Amino acid sequence: MSYVIDRRLNGKNKSTVNRQRFLRRYRDHIKKAVEEAVSRRSITDMEHGEQISIPGRDIDEPVLHHGRGGKQTVVHPGNKEFTAGEHIARPQGGGGGGGRGKAGNSGEGMDEFVFQITQEEFLEFMFEDLELPNLVKRHLAGTDTFKTVRAGISNEGNPSRINIIRTLRSAHARRIALSGSSRAKLRAAQEELARLKREEPDNFGDIQEIEAEIERLSARINHVPFLDTFDLKYNLLIKQPNPSSKAVMFCLMDVSGSMTQATKDIAKRFFILLYLFLKRNYDKIEVVFIRHHTSAREVDEEEFFYSRETGGTIVSSALKLMQEIMAERYPANEWNIYAAQASDGDNWNDDSPICREILTKQIMPFVQYYTYVEITPREHQALWFEYERIGEAFADTFAQQQLVSAGDIYPVFRELFQRRLVT
C-alpha cells in the first residue's frame, strides 16, 4: 500500500478554495443580502463586511444511494383524515426556522445558516458586473504596469514552476521510445517460452536459451531510467505590458438650502458607493469633488462629505467650474472623463437653460459618460426636463435617474453603471 504525505506549507487561509466554492454556490442569496445591506447602512459603515443568512433548506445536498432492487409489493395502511393529492397544513407554533412564533409541541425545522463575509467579499458582490462605460482612450506615456501571465511550457525553469503532468508524460513517452523494440522482443520470447514448455518440455537447451534472452531483455528495459533531466518541463511565465486607462470622475453635489438632511444623506450614500467602486476597480483614476449652492468650489473628500455649508441654488456654477478644471488639468485626448451629479432638482428657473447650454456645447462632447440623479419624491422641475433634452442628443453618453429613498440607491447605481455588451 502506498501512502502520500502532503508536506506543503499552508498559510492561514487553509479553506480559501472551499470558501470560494461556497460563495459561488450561494451567489444569489449573498447578492440579495448585499443589496439589502446597502439600503440600510449608514454613510460611515458602507465598506464593512456583512452577516449573511441562508435558509437551512437551501443548503441541503441531494444524496444518492442504492435501493434494495428487485420487484417489491408494499401495502400501506390508509387513514381517515387525508386522501391522495391533499395538502397537509404547516404545523402551528414550533415549526422551526428563525425562532419566531409561539411555542408548540409539534413540528420540526432548521434554523437559518448564518455566516460572515469580509469587506473584500462584500465589495466584490456589490460591484459585480459594473464598469465605467466607454473606457477606451489610452495614455501610454510614462511607466506601464505589467502582469505575469502563463505562456506555455519551457524545458528550463525554476524548480517551483515544474509542471508535473507534462514532465511525467514526457518521461513516459521517452521510456516507450527507448524500450519499445525490447518490449516487443520480450513479449515474443515469453510466448515462445510458453509454447516450448507446453509442446516440447524436454527441449532444455532451447528453453534455457530463451530464458536467458528474457532475462537480458528485462534487464535492458529496467535500465531505462524512470525520470531523466531531459523530461523536466516547466511552466513558462512572462511579463505582459498592461497599459492602464487614465480616468477622472467629477462628483457634483447640490448642497443648497432646498436639500434636506435626508436628501443630502442619500446623495452622500450614492457618492460613497461611487467612490468605493472607483477606488476598488481602477488603478489610475482621479476624483474631483465639487460642492455647489449659489457658487461652486472644488473641495477634498472630507469637506465634500461632511461640510455643513449651504445657500441658494445655481447649478450652472458647478458645471462652469467643472469645464474650467477639464480644460486646465484633464485634456480630453489623454483622459477618460466621467461625471456624476446629484441634486433635488430645485434650481433657479433662468439657470436651467444655461445648464443645458453648458453641458451640450462645453462638456458632453468631451466626456465618456455623464450621470444625473435627482433625489426627490415630488414632480420634476425645469432642470430635469432640460436634462431630458440633453439625453435625447447624447443617448449613449448621458443618463439620468430618480431617487426617492435610500432603498433606490443600489438598484439605480447598478442601472447607471451596468456592464454593457460591446457591439
N, C-alpha and C positions, 0 to 999 in steps of 0.2 A: 504494500500500500504506500502511496506517495503522499507526503504532507507538504503543503505550501505555506510558508510563513511570510506574511507581508510585514516587512520592516521599514516601510516608507514612513518618513516623518509626517505627522499630521498636525495642522495648525489648530487654532481654536474652533474654527467653523467646520467641525467634522461632519455635520449633517447638512452642509450647504446644498448638495445635489438633491437630497431628499426634500429639503425645504422648497427649492425652486420647482421641483416636480409638483409639490403640494399646491404652490401658488398658481401654477399653470392650470391645475385641475379645477380649482375653485375660483377662477378668474372672475366669473360673472358675479358671484357673491361679494367678492372683495371690491370690485369696481362699484357696485351699488352702495356698499358701505362707505366708500371714499366719497362718492357724490353727496351722500347724506352728511358726512362729516364736514365737507367744505361749507355747506349752507348754515351749519350751526356753530362753527368755530369763531372765536374772536380773532382780531387782527394779529395779535402777538402770538397766537397759538397755531398759525396756519401751517407751519412746516414741521410739526412734530409727527410722531407715529400715530397709529390708531389701533384701537381694540376692535377686532372683527368677530362677529358671531355667525356661526353656520348651524342651521338646524341639524339635529342629530340624525334625522332620517336621510339627509343628503350626503353623509359620509359613509354610509353602509356600502359594502362591496359585494357583488354577486359571488356566490360560491358554487363551484361545480363539483359534483360527487357522483359516484357510481350507484345506480339503483340495484335492486335485487335481481332484476332481469326476469325473463320468462313471462308466461301468461298467468295473471292472478285475478281472482274474483274476490271482491270485498263487499260485504253488506254493511252499510252504515245505518245506525238507528235514526229514526226521524224524531221530530219534536212537535209540540203543539203551537209554538209561537211563530216560527218562521217557515217560509216556503222558498223554493228556488227563485232567485232574482231579486229578493227583497234586500234593502239596505239596512244595515244594523246601525243604530244610533250611537253616537260617541258617548262614552261613559261620562256621567256628570261628576264634577268635582275633581278628584285627584287623577287627572289624565296625564300628568307629567308635562314636561316641556316648558321650562322657564319659571315654575313655582308660582304661577298666577292662579287665582280661583280659590274656592273653599276646599277644605279637607274632605276626603271621602274614603270609603272603604273598598272602592273598586277602581279598575282602570290602571293601565300601565303606560309608561312613556320614557323618553330620554331627554335630559337637559341639552340645551344647545352647546355646541363645541365653540369655545371662546379662545382666541389666540391673539397675540400682539404682532403687528407688522412694524418694521422700523421706519424711520424717517425717509430713508432712501427708497424703500419699497412703496411707501405711501406716495411719494412724488412720482415714482415710475408709473403707478397705476393712474395717478391724477392726470399726467401729461401724455399718456399713451395715445399714439396716432395723431399727435398735434405737431404743427410746424409753422414757421413763418412762411407765408405764401410767396411765390415768385422770387425765391432767393437764388439768383442766377449770376450776378456780377461777381467778379473775382479781382482781388488786388494782389498781384504776385510779387510786388516789391518787398524787400526785406527777407527775413528768415521764414521758411516754410516749416511746418511741423511734419514729422514723419511717423508712420505707423508700421509696425512689424507684421508682415504677412507671410504665410507659407507659400513656397514656390517650388513644390515638387520634392524630389529625393536626390541626395548627393552621396557620393562614395566617400567623402571626407566630412568630418564634423566633430562637434563636441560630444563626448560620451553621454551627456544628459539628454541629447536630442536623438538618440538612436531609435530607429523605427523597428520594433521587434518583429512585427509581422512580415515586413518586406525583407528583413535580414534572414528569418527562418525560411521564407520562400526561396530566397537566393541560394541558401545553403542546401535546401532540398533539391533544387534544380542542379546544382553542382554535383551532388552525390549521385544523382541519376545519370548525369552525363559521364562521370568518371567510372562508374561501376556498372553501367548498363550492359555492356558486352559480357562482362564477367558473370553477371546475374543470369543472363540468358544461357551461358555455358553451364553454370551451376545447375539450373533447372533441368537442362538436357542430361547432365551427368547423373543427377538424382533419379530421373526417370529411367535411365539405362541401368543404374544400380538396382532399382526396384525390379526391373524386368529380369536381370540376371538372377537375383535371389529367388524370383518366382519360377523361372523356367530352367535355369542352369545352376542350381545351388552348389554343385561340385566344382564349378569353374573358379577355383580360389585365386588363380593368377589374375584373371580379368577383374574380379571383384576387388582385390587389393589395389590394383592399379587405378580403378575408378574411385575407390575410397580416398586414395592419396590425392587424386585430382580434385575431388570435392574439398578436401582439407586445404589444398593450395588455393583454390578459388575463394573459399570462405575467408582465409587469412588475407587475401588480396582485397576483398571487399571491406573487411574490418579495418584495414589500414587507411582507408579513406576517412579523413577527419570529419567529425560531425559539424564543426564550425571552423571556418577559416577567416583570416582578416579580409580576404577578398569578398566575403559575403556581407560584411557590415554595411548597412545602409542608414543614412541619417536624414532627418527632416531638414530641408533647406529653408532657412528664414532670411528674408531680405527686408531692407527698409524701403518703404514706398513713400514717395513725396505725397503729402496730403495738404494741398493748398487750402487755406482757410478763407471762408467768406467773411468779409467785414460788414457788420451791420450796426445801425444805430436806431434806437427806438425812442421816439418823443412821447412822453406821457404828459398830457394836458388835462388838468383837473380844475373844475369850476369850484371856487371857494367863496362865492358871493353870499350875501345875506339870505337869498331865497333858498339856499341849500341848507336844509335842516341837519341836525346832528345825525339822524338816522340815514339820511341821504348821503352825507359825507362818509359815513361808516361803510355803506355799500360800495361807494366809489373807491374807497381805500382798499376794501377787500378785493375788488376787481383788479386794481393795480398791483397789489401784493401778489395775487395769483399770476399776473402777467410777469412781474419781476422775478419770481421764483422760476417760472417757465423759461425765461430768457437766460438766467444765470446757469440753470441746470443743463440746457441743451446746446448752448452756443459758447465757444471759447472766446472768440473775438467779437464782442458786442458791447456797445456803449449805450447807456441810458441817460437821456436828458429829461430832467423833471422840471415842469413849468406849472406854476400856480397862477391863477388869474381871478380878478374881480373886475374893477374898472381899469386896472393896469395889470400887466403880466410881469413875472420875474422868474428867472432861472434859479432854482434852489437845489440844495443837496437832498439826499434821501431822507435824512432826519427831519428837516424842515417841511419837506413835501408831505409827509405822513402825519406830523404831529403839531405843526404850526396852527395857531388859532386866528390868524389874520383873516379879515373878511371885508366886505364892501359891496358896491353895486355890481352890475354885470355888463361887461363889454367883451364879448367872446373874441372879437377880431383882434384884440390886443395880444392874445396868446398866439394866434395864427401869424401875426406880423413878426413877433419875436421868434417863432419857430422858423420862419422863412429867412430871417436875418442870420440865425445860427447855422442853418443849412448852407447858405451862401458863403459863410465865413470859415466853417470848420469841416463840413461834410460835402465835398464835391460829388455830384450825382454819378460821375463816371467811375468813381472808386468805391462808393459806399452803397449798400442796400439800405434805403431809408424807409422806416416804418413809423407810424404814429397811431396813438390810441387816445381818444378824447372822451371825457366823462362830464356830463352836465345834467341839470334838471330840465333843460330846455328853455328856461326863463332868460330872455335876453332883451336888451333894448331893441325895439322893433326896427328902427332905422339901421341897426347894426347887422341884422341877419343877412340882407342882400350883400353887404360888404364882405361878410364871411364867405359867402358863395363865390364872390368875385376873386378873393384872395386864393381860395382853395383851387378854383378852376384854372387860374392863369399862373400862379406862382408856386403852388405846392404839388398838386396832383400829377402834373407832367413829369415830376422828378422822383416820386415815391413809388415804392413797390406795393405798399398796402396801407390803407388808412381806415381805421375803425372808429365809429362813434357810437357810444352807448348813452341813452337818455334814461335817467333814473327818475321816474315819476309815475304815479298811478292815474294822473289826470290826462285830459285830452292834450294832444300835441300842439305846440305853438309854432310860430313862424320859422324858428331855426330848424325844426325837424323837416318842414316842407321844403325849405331851401336846400337842405342836405339831400332830400329825395331827388331833386333835380341834378345834383352832383352825381348821385348813384346811377342815374339814367345815362349820364355822359361817360362815366368811368365804372362800368358794371363789373369789370374784372379786378379792379384795384380799390374799390370803395365799398364798405359795408356798414350798416347801421342796425342797431338792435335796441329794444326797450327792456329796462329792468324795473320790476315793481317791488320785489322783496329780495332778501338775501338768498332765498332758495333758487332764484333765477340766475345767480351769478355763474355757477359752474356750467349749466346747460348752454347759456349764451356764450360763455368763453369757448366751449368746445365747438359751437357753431361757427364762431368767428375764425378760429384757428385750426379747423379740421384739415387734416392732410388731404390734399387734392390730387386726383389722378392726373398724370402728365399725358397730354394728348399730342 
